[in-house]
Amino acid sequence: MTFNEPELMLGAAIDGLGIGNLLEHEVAAYVESGKLIRILADWTPPFPGFHFYYPSKQQMRPVLAAFLDLIRRRK
């Protein structure tokens, strides 16, 4: 099966229907409880976090500037 939604992929993996490629924070509780196991751990690159790309600070819309300020403060 192929899924576009992580929740569906996670549910299928938990139900034993196959493997899923999900972010670690999405499956951490299930791995800890033993409902899921990690495979190919040696082939999994580290995940440094999400990045936000925006083209220029010169003509940034106020709503985007406010959003970026909010995200920066939540670190």
Buried (B, 14 or more C-beta within 10 A) or exposed (E): EEBEEBEEBBEBBEEEEEEBEBEEEEBEEBEEEEBBEEEEEEEEEEEEEEEEEEEEEEEEEEEEEEEBEEEEEEE
